[in-house]
Amino acid sequence: MVLVAGCGSHQSSGSGAGGGSTSSPTTGATGSAIPGVQVPAGAVPVPGDQVNASSLPSAFPRTVWLTKNGTVLGLYGEVGGCFTSDATVTQQTDTRVVVRLVQQQPGTGSHMCPLYLRYKPMSVPLAAPLGTRTVVLQLALVRG
């Protein structure tokens, strides 16, 4: 169950996993599925122990996958009545890939927002195939 209030604040409750076997906030433990959150057909799931999502809220999807021979990383972001999400790779090293999820919220909060939340599949290109590198997911909330 997800509750969305106003123009930017949302509060989630429930498990922190999506799509069957996914990562927990830190280690990749298996958890309950979030409806509609799954690895797309033809994509290769990234093992949960290769995903560090410790900075994400507990109910945020942690399902991560690869396409195009490991050079495109897929993941889910949240979008709602008054906010959107985008993702960018902020760092790539021999041992890790850091992906920053940005939720953009309106600045004033002076208008009514529809109360809904959905999970948007997103993808980011990698400079080289992921291989055994760890994926680090970070979330930034931007207002205005």
N, C-alpha and C positions, 0 to 999 in steps of 0.2 A: 504494500500500500504506500502511495506517495501522496503527500499533501503539498500543495503550492499555495502560498499566500501573498497577495499584493503584487508589487512590481519588481520582484527581485529576490525576495527572501523565499526560500523553500526549505522545507524540513522533510527529511525522508525517514522512513522507518522500514525495517525489514532486513533481509540478508544482504550481504555485500558482494554477492556473486551473480554471475549471469551465464546463461548458456551451458548448464551442466557443470562439468569439471572446469573450474576457473580459479583464479588466484584470490586468496584472502588478502587483507590489507598488506601483509608483509611477505608471506611465504608461498602462496599458491595452493592453499588447502582447498579441498572441494567444498562447495556450498550449494544452497538452493538456487534454482534458476529464476531469472527475472523474465516474465513473459515478453516475447518478441526480441530478446537479446540472445543472439546465437552467432556462431561462425557462419558466414555466408557459404553457399554451395561453391565448391571448387577451391576454397581458401584452405590454408594449412593453419591449424591452431598453434599458438605459441604456448608451450607448456607453462603451467601456473608457477612453477619454481623458477622460471626465467622472467617473471614479471614482478616488479616491485611497485606496488600501488599504495604504499603506507601513508602517503600524504593525501589520498582521496577520502572523501566522506565514506562512512561504512556501507551505505546503501548504493554507492556508485558502481556501475558496471565495470568489471575488470576483464572482460573478454577481449582478447587480442589475437590477431591472426595475420598471416602473410599471404601475399599474392606476388605475381610476376617474379618467380624464382627467388623469393625472399627479399626483394628490393623495395616492396611497398608494404608498409605496416598499417593494419586496420584496427580500429577501436571504436567504442561508442562514446558519445557525448550526450549531455542532456540539453533539450530545448523546451521552451515553454511559452506561455502567452506573452511574456515580457522579457525573455532573454534568449540568446542564441549561443551556440558553441562553435569553436573552431579549434584546430590542433596544428602545432608546428613542432618540428624537431629543433631543439635548442642546443643539443650537444651529441656528438658521435665520436666515440673513442674505440679502442680495440676491445674494451670490456663492457661498454654500456652505450645505450641510446636513450637520451632523455627527451620525452615528449611532453610539451606543455599544452594542457587543455585550457582554453580561455572561455569563460562564460561572460558574455557582454550583457550588462543590464542597463536599462535606461537610467539617466542621472537624476531625474526630479521625483519620480514616484507620484506625479500629480494626475495620473489618469488610471482608470480601471484596466485591469488585465484579465484576460480569460484564464481560468484556473485549470491548466492542463500541463502535463509533462510527458514527453516522449523521448525515446532514445534514438539518436541520429548516428548512423554509421558514418565514420570518417576515415580518411586514409592520408598517410604522409609518406613521401618518397625517402628512401635511405640512400646514402652514398655508395653503400656496398651491401650485399646480402647480410641479414641479421646474424646468421650462424648461431654461435653460442653466447653472444652478447646478451646482457640483461636489459630489459626494457624498463625504464623508470618513468612512471606516470606522475605528473604534477598537475595541480589544478590552480588556476588563478581566476579570481572574480574581479571583473572590471566594471565600474559604474560610470555611466556618462558617455 
